[in-house]
Amino acid sequence: MNKKLSESLLKHYSSPAGLKTKEKLRKRSKRWAPIIGKINSEKWKNEEWKDAEMKRRRDSGFYEKLKITMKIKYEDEAFKKEFVEKINKPSRIEKIRKKSKEMWKRAKETNNELYYRMINSAKNKHYELNGYKMNYIEYLIGKILNEFRIEWEYEPIINIDGSTFLPDFRLKNRKVIVECYGDFWHANPDLIKDRKIAETHNGRTVSEVRKYDRRKKKLFENKGYEYIFFWESDIKNNLDNVKNIIKGVLQ
Protein backbone atom coordinates (compact mmCIF):
# COMPACT_ATOMS: atom_id res chain seq x y z
CA MET A 1 0.00 0.00 0.00
CA ASN A 2 2.75 2.45 0.99
CA LYS A 3 4.72 1.57 -2.13
CA LYS A 4 1.71 2.23 -4.37
CA LEU A 5 1.02 5.52 -2.62
CA SER A 6 4.64 6.63 -3.01
CA GLU A 7 4.64 5.74 -6.70
CA SER A 8 1.36 7.60 -7.21
CA LEU A 9 2.65 10.74 -5.48
CA LEU A 10 5.93 10.60 -7.39
CA LYS A 11 4.02 10.35 -10.66
CA HIS A 12 1.77 13.25 -9.70
CA TYR A 13 4.58 15.59 -8.63
CA SER A 14 6.45 14.85 -11.86
CA SER A 15 3.47 15.95 -13.97
CA PRO A 16 2.57 19.56 -14.96
CA ALA A 17 -0.29 19.50 -12.44
CA GLY A 18 2.12 18.27 -9.78
CA LEU A 19 4.51 21.14 -10.45
CA LYS A 20 1.65 23.57 -9.81
CA THR A 21 0.84 21.74 -6.57
CA LYS A 22 4.48 22.02 -5.45
CA GLU A 23 4.50 25.74 -6.19
CA LYS A 24 1.33 26.24 -4.13
CA LEU A 25 2.86 24.32 -1.23
CA ARG A 26 6.08 26.34 -1.50
CA LYS A 27 4.17 29.64 -1.29
CA ARG A 28 2.08 28.34 1.62
CA SER A 29 5.20 27.23 3.50
CA LYS A 30 6.85 30.60 2.91
CA ARG A 31 3.75 32.36 4.29
CA TRP A 32 3.42 30.15 7.37
CA ALA A 33 7.11 29.72 8.24
CA PRO A 34 7.48 33.00 10.23
CA ILE A 35 4.17 32.41 12.04
CA ILE A 36 5.11 28.87 13.10
CA GLY A 37 8.61 30.07 13.97
CA LYS A 38 7.19 32.72 16.31
CA ILE A 39 4.86 30.19 17.98
CA ASN A 40 7.74 27.76 18.56
CA SER A 41 9.97 30.55 19.86
CA GLU A 42 7.34 31.48 22.48
CA LYS A 43 7.02 27.83 23.51
CA TRP A 44 10.76 27.49 24.16
CA LYS A 45 10.70 30.59 26.37
CA ASN A 46 8.34 28.75 28.73
CA GLU A 47 10.63 27.00 31.23
CA GLU A 48 8.13 24.30 32.23
CA TRP A 49 7.31 23.46 28.62
CA LYS A 50 10.99 23.43 27.64
CA ASP A 51 11.98 21.11 30.51
CA ALA A 52 9.10 18.75 29.74
CA GLU A 53 9.91 18.71 26.02
CA MET A 54 13.62 18.05 26.61
CA LYS A 55 12.75 15.23 29.02
CA ARG A 56 10.28 13.76 26.51
CA ARG A 57 12.96 13.80 23.80
CA ARG A 58 15.57 12.18 26.05
CA ASP A 59 13.16 9.50 27.30
CA SER A 60 11.95 8.67 23.79
CA GLY A 61 15.51 8.29 22.49
CA PHE A 62 14.98 11.20 20.09
CA TYR A 63 18.55 12.52 20.36
CA GLU A 64 20.11 9.10 19.84
CA LYS A 65 17.91 8.42 16.80
CA LEU A 66 18.75 11.85 15.41
CA LYS A 67 22.46 11.18 15.85
CA ILE A 68 22.17 7.90 13.89
CA THR A 69 20.02 9.52 11.17
CA MET A 70 22.45 12.41 10.71
CA LYS A 71 25.42 10.05 10.61
CA ILE A 72 23.78 8.04 7.81
CA LYS A 73 22.79 11.22 6.00
CA TYR A 74 26.26 12.78 6.06
CA GLU A 75 27.88 9.54 4.92
CA ASP A 76 25.94 9.81 1.66
CA GLU A 77 28.36 11.26 -0.90
CA ALA A 78 25.64 12.86 -3.04
CA PHE A 79 24.16 14.65 -0.01
CA LYS A 80 27.59 15.80 1.18
CA LYS A 81 28.43 17.21 -2.24
CA GLU A 82 25.14 19.11 -2.48
CA PHE A 83 25.45 20.35 1.10
CA VAL A 84 29.02 21.62 0.60
CA GLU A 85 28.02 23.39 -2.62
CA LYS A 86 25.13 25.15 -0.87
CA ILE A 87 27.10 26.39 2.13
CA ASN A 88 29.94 27.60 -0.09
CA LYS A 89 27.78 29.61 -2.47
CA PRO A 90 29.46 33.05 -2.86
CA SER A 91 26.12 34.87 -2.42
CA ARG A 92 25.46 33.07 0.88
CA ILE A 93 28.96 33.71 2.21
CA GLU A 94 28.79 37.40 1.28
CA LYS A 95 25.39 37.81 2.95
CA ILE A 96 26.63 36.20 6.19
CA ARG A 97 29.86 38.22 6.11
CA LYS A 98 27.97 41.49 5.68
CA LYS A 99 25.45 40.78 8.46
CA SER A 100 28.17 39.56 10.81
CA LYS A 101 30.29 42.66 10.20
CA GLU A 102 27.30 44.91 10.94
CA MET A 103 26.48 43.00 14.14
CA TRP A 104 30.03 43.13 15.51
CA LYS A 105 30.43 46.83 14.61
CA ARG A 106 27.15 47.70 16.34
CA ALA A 107 28.08 45.77 19.49
CA LYS A 108 31.61 47.22 19.65
CA GLU A 109 30.39 50.81 19.27
CA THR A 110 27.27 50.71 21.43
CA ASN A 111 27.55 47.91 24.00
CA ASN A 112 30.97 47.05 25.39
CA GLU A 113 29.67 44.27 27.65
CA LEU A 114 27.77 42.61 24.81
CA TYR A 115 30.89 42.86 22.65
CA TYR A 116 32.94 40.89 25.20
CA ARG A 117 30.15 38.35 25.57
CA MET A 118 30.16 37.81 21.80
CA ILE A 119 33.92 37.28 21.82
CA ASN A 120 33.59 34.67 24.53
CA SER A 121 30.44 33.08 23.14
CA ALA A 122 30.62 29.39 22.16
CA LYS A 123 28.88 27.80 19.19
CA ASN A 124 27.01 25.32 21.37
CA LYS A 125 24.98 27.85 23.36
CA HIS A 126 21.55 26.59 22.40
CA TYR A 127 19.79 26.93 25.77
CA GLU A 128 18.18 30.04 27.20
CA LEU A 129 17.71 30.90 30.85
CA ASN A 130 16.87 34.26 32.44
CA GLY A 131 17.41 35.86 29.04
CA TYR A 132 20.93 34.43 28.56
CA LYS A 133 22.08 31.98 25.90
CA MET A 134 24.21 29.21 27.41
CA ASN A 135 25.33 25.64 26.87
CA TYR A 136 23.65 22.61 28.42
CA ILE A 137 25.76 22.21 31.58
CA GLU A 138 25.58 25.95 32.31
CA TYR A 139 21.82 25.74 31.85
CA LEU A 140 21.56 22.94 34.44
CA ILE A 141 23.61 24.92 36.99
CA GLY A 142 21.53 28.04 36.34
CA LYS A 143 18.38 26.03 36.97
CA ILE A 144 19.74 24.89 40.34
CA LEU A 145 20.58 28.48 41.35
CA ASN A 146 17.08 29.55 40.35
CA GLU A 147 15.64 26.69 42.37
CA PHE A 148 17.48 28.01 45.44
CA ARG A 149 16.21 31.52 44.59
CA ILE A 150 19.74 32.85 44.26
CA GLU A 151 20.25 35.85 42.01
CA TRP A 152 23.19 35.54 39.66
CA GLU A 153 25.01 37.14 36.75
CA TYR A 154 26.08 35.17 33.70
CA GLU A 155 29.58 35.76 32.33
CA PRO A 156 30.14 39.10 34.08
CA ILE A 157 33.26 40.98 32.97
CA ILE A 158 35.73 40.93 35.88
CA ASN A 159 39.18 42.52 35.77
CA ILE A 160 41.80 41.17 38.18
CA ASP A 161 45.42 42.31 38.20
CA GLY A 162 45.33 43.34 34.55
CA SER A 163 43.57 40.18 33.32
CA THR A 164 39.96 40.07 32.11
CA PHE A 165 37.75 37.10 32.97
CA LEU A 166 34.17 36.10 32.18
CA PRO A 167 33.31 33.39 34.74
CA ASP A 168 30.17 31.37 34.08
CA PHE A 169 28.26 32.61 37.15
CA ARG A 170 28.81 35.24 39.81
CA LEU A 171 26.28 35.18 42.63
CA LYS A 172 24.77 38.54 43.45
CA ASN A 173 25.21 39.84 47.02
CA ARG A 174 27.81 37.07 47.60
CA LYS A 175 31.45 36.80 46.55
CA VAL A 176 30.98 33.40 44.98
CA ILE A 177 32.03 32.27 41.50
CA VAL A 178 30.58 29.08 39.98
CA GLU A 179 32.28 27.60 36.90
CA CYS A 180 31.23 24.73 34.62
CA TYR A 181 34.31 22.89 33.32
CA GLY A 182 33.83 20.98 30.08
CA ASP A 183 35.62 17.62 30.42
CA PHE A 184 37.46 18.08 27.15
CA TRP A 185 38.11 21.81 27.08
CA HIS A 186 39.39 21.90 30.66
CA ALA A 187 41.13 18.51 30.42
CA ASN A 188 39.39 16.54 33.15
CA PRO A 189 42.22 14.48 34.73
CA ASP A 190 39.86 11.51 35.17
CA LEU A 191 39.28 11.38 31.42
CA ILE A 192 42.24 13.02 29.68
CA LYS A 193 45.73 11.78 30.49
CA ASP A 194 47.54 12.88 27.30
CA ARG A 195 49.89 15.83 27.87
CA LYS A 196 50.60 16.45 24.18
CA ILE A 197 49.43 19.50 22.25
CA ALA A 198 45.81 19.26 21.08
CA GLU A 199 44.28 21.55 18.46
CA THR A 200 41.04 21.62 20.39
CA HIS A 201 42.89 23.17 23.31
CA ASN A 202 43.88 26.06 21.04
CA GLY A 203 47.40 24.74 20.66
CA ARG A 204 48.03 24.46 24.42
CA THR A 205 49.19 21.35 26.20
CA VAL A 206 46.91 19.70 28.72
CA SER A 207 49.25 20.84 31.51
CA GLU A 208 49.03 24.44 30.24
CA VAL A 209 45.23 24.28 30.26
CA ARG A 210 45.24 23.08 33.87
CA LYS A 211 47.87 25.63 34.89
CA TYR A 212 45.71 28.46 33.51
CA ASP A 213 42.64 27.21 35.39
CA ARG A 214 44.61 26.97 38.66
CA ARG A 215 45.95 30.50 38.18
CA LYS A 216 42.47 31.88 37.51
CA LYS A 217 41.07 30.19 40.62
CA LYS A 218 43.92 31.57 42.72
CA LEU A 219 43.42 35.12 41.41
CA PHE A 220 39.74 35.06 42.33
CA GLU A 221 40.43 33.61 45.76
CA ASN A 222 43.05 36.31 46.40
CA LYS A 223 40.33 38.88 45.75
CA GLY A 224 38.09 37.29 48.38
CA TYR A 225 35.91 35.16 46.12
CA GLU A 226 34.85 31.62 46.92
CA TYR A 227 35.56 29.80 43.66
CA ILE A 228 33.83 26.49 42.96
CA PHE A 229 33.77 24.51 39.74
CA PHE A 230 32.03 21.37 38.51
CA TRP A 231 33.11 18.96 35.81
CA GLU A 232 30.77 18.35 32.89
CA SER A 233 30.54 14.62 33.64
CA ASP A 234 29.49 15.33 37.25
CA ILE A 235 26.86 17.85 36.18
CA LYS A 236 25.40 15.39 33.69
CA ASN A 237 25.67 12.21 35.78
CA ASN A 238 25.63 13.33 39.44
CA LEU A 239 23.40 16.39 39.41
CA ASP A 240 21.95 15.69 42.87
CA ASN A 241 25.47 15.70 44.34
CA VAL A 242 26.25 18.97 42.54
CA LYS A 243 23.06 20.43 43.96
CA ASN A 244 24.04 19.39 47.49
CA ILE A 245 27.47 21.01 47.13
CA ILE A 246 25.93 24.28 45.95
CA LYS A 247 23.43 24.13 48.81
CA GLY A 248 26.28 23.65 51.27
CA VAL A 249 28.15 26.67 49.88
CA LEU A 250 25.04 28.84 50.11
CA GLN A 251 24.43 27.87 53.71
C-alpha positions in Angstrom: 0.0 0.0 0.0 2.8 2.4 1.0 4.7 1.6 -2.1 1.7 2.2 -4.4 1.0 5.5 -2.6 4.6 6.6 -3.0 4.6 5.7 -6.7 1.4 7.6 -7.2 2.6 10.7 -5.5 5.9 10.6 -7.4 4.0 10.3 -10.7 1.8 13.3 -9.7 4.6 15.6 -8.6 6.5 14.9 -11.9 3.5 16.0 -14.0 2.6 19.6 -15.0 -0.3 19.5 -12.4 2.1 18.3 -9.8 4.5 21.1 -10.5 1.6 23.6 -9.8 0.8 21.7 -6.6 4.5 22.0 -5.4 4.5 25.7 -6.2 1.3 26.2 -4.1 2.9 24.3 -1.2 6.1 26.3 -1.5 4.2 29.6 -1.3 2.1 28.3 1.6 5.2 27.2 3.5 6.8 30.6 2.9 3.8 32.4 4.3 3.4 30.1 7.4 7.1 29.7 8.2 7.5 33.0 10.2 4.2 32.4 12.0 5.1 28.9 13.1 8.6 30.1 14.0 7.2 32.7 16.3 4.9 30.2 18.0 7.7 27.8 18.6 10.0 30.6 19.9 7.3 31.5 22.5 7.0 27.8 23.5 10.8 27.5 24.2 10.7 30.6 26.4 8.3 28.8 28.7 10.6 27.0 31.2 8.1 24.3 32.2 7.3 23.5 28.6 11.0 23.4 27.6 12.0 21.1 30.5 9.1 18.7 29.7 9.9 18.7 26.0 13.6 18.1 26.6 12.7 15.2 29.0 10.3 13.8 26.5 13.0 13.8 23.8 15.6 12.2 26.0 13.2 9.5 27.3 11.9 8.7 23.8 15.5 8.3 22.5 15.0 11.2 20.1 18.5 12.5 20.4 20.1 9.1 19.8 17.9 8.4 16.8 18.8 11.8 15.4 22.5 11.2 15.9 22.2 7.9 13.9 20.0 9.5 11.2 22.4 12.4 10.7 25.4 10.0 10.6 23.8 8.0 7.8 22.8 11.2 6.0 26.3 12.8 6.1 27.9 9.5 4.9 25.9 9.8 1.7 28.4 11.3 -0.9 25.6 12.9 -3.0 24.2 14.6 0.0 27.6 15.8 1.2 28.4 17.2 -2.2 25.1 19.1 -2.5 25.4 20.3 1.1 29.0 21.6 0.6 28.0 23.4 -2.6 25.1 25.2 -0.9 27.1 26.4 2.1 29.9 27.6 -0.1 27.8 29.6 -2.5 29.5 33.0 -2.9 26.1 34.9 -2.4 25.5 33.1 0.9 29.0 33.7 2.2 28.8 37.4 1.3 25.4 37.8 2.9 26.6 36.2 6.2 29.9 38.2 6.1 28.0 41.5 5.7 25.4 40.8 8.5 28.2 39.6 10.8 30.3 42.7 10.2 27.3 44.9 10.9 26.5 43.0 14.1 30.0 43.1 15.5 30.4 46.8 14.6 27.2 47.7 16.3 28.1 45.8 19.5 31.6 47.2 19.6 30.4 50.8 19.3 27.3 50.7 21.4 27.6 47.9 24.0 31.0 47.1 25.4 29.7 44.3 27.7 27.8 42.6 24.8 30.9 42.9 22.7 32.9 40.9 25.2 30.2 38.3 25.6 30.2 37.8 21.8 33.9 37.3 21.8 33.6 34.7 24.5 30.4 33.1 23.1 30.6 29.4 22.2 28.9 27.8 19.2 27.0 25.3 21.4 25.0 27.9 23.4 21.5 26.6 22.4 19.8 26.9 25.8 18.2 30.0 27.2 17.7 30.9 30.9 16.9 34.3 32.4 17.4 35.9 29.0 20.9 34.4 28.6 22.1 32.0 25.9 24.2 29.2 27.4 25.3 25.6 26.9 23.6 22.6 28.4 25.8 22.2 31.6 25.6 25.9 32.3 21.8 25.7 31.9 21.6 22.9 34.4 23.6 24.9 37.0 21.5 28.0 36.3 18.4 26.0 37.0 19.7 24.9 40.3 20.6 28.5 41.4 17.1 29.5 40.3 15.6 26.7 42.4 17.5 28.0 45.4 16.2 31.5 44.6 19.7 32.8 44.3 20.3 35.9 42.0 23.2 35.5 39.7 25.0 37.1 36.7 26.1 35.2 33.7 29.6 35.8 32.3 30.1 39.1 34.1 33.3 41.0 33.0 35.7 40.9 35.9 39.2 42.5 35.8 41.8 41.2 38.2 45.4 42.3 38.2 45.3 43.3 34.6 43.6 40.2 33.3 40.0 40.1 32.1 37.7 37.1 33.0 34.2 36.1 32.2 33.3 33.4 34.7 30.2 31.4 34.1 28.3 32.6 37.1 28.8 35.2 39.8 26.3 35.2 42.6 24.8 38.5 43.5 25.2 39.8 47.0 27.8 37.1 47.6 31.4 36.8 46.5 31.0 33.4 45.0 32.0 32.3 41.5 30.6 29.1 40.0 32.3 27.6 36.9 31.2 24.7 34.6 34.3 22.9 33.3 33.8 21.0 30.1 35.6 17.6 30.4 37.5 18.1 27.1 38.1 21.8 27.1 39.4 21.9 30.7 41.1 18.5 30.4 39.4 16.5 33.1 42.2 14.5 34.7 39.9 11.5 35.2 39.3 11.4 31.4 42.2 13.0 29.7 45.7 11.8 30.5 47.5 12.9 27.3 49.9 15.8 27.9 50.6 16.5 24.2 49.4 19.5 22.2 45.8 19.3 21.1 44.3 21.5 18.5 41.0 21.6 20.4 42.9 23.2 23.3 43.9 26.1 21.0 47.4 24.7 20.7 48.0 24.5 24.4 49.2 21.3 26.2 46.9 19.7 28.7 49.2 20.8 31.5 49.0 24.4 30.2 45.2 24.3 30.3 45.2 23.1 33.9 47.9 25.6 34.9 45.7 28.5 33.5 42.6 27.2 35.4 44.6 27.0 38.7 45.9 30.5 38.2 42.5 31.9 37.5 41.1 30.2 40.6 43.9 31.6 42.7 43.4 35.1 41.4 39.7 35.1 42.3 40.4 33.6 45.8 43.1 36.3 46.4 40.3 38.9 45.7 38.1 37.3 48.4 35.9 35.2 46.1 34.8 31.6 46.9 35.6 29.8 43.7 33.8 26.5 43.0 33.8 24.5 39.7 32.0 21.4 38.5 33.1 19.0 35.8 30.8 18.4 32.9 30.5 14.6 33.6 29.5 15.3 37.3 26.9 17.9 36.2 25.4 15.4 33.7 25.7 12.2 35.8 25.6 13.3 39.4 23.4 16.4 39.4 22.0 15.7 42.9 25.5 15.7 44.3 26.3 19.0 42.5 23.1 20.4 44.0 24.0 19.4 47.5 27.5 21.0 47.1 25.9 24.3 46.0 23.4 24.1 48.8 26.3 23.7 51.3 28.2 26.7 49.9 25.0 28.8 50.1 24.4 27.9 53.7 
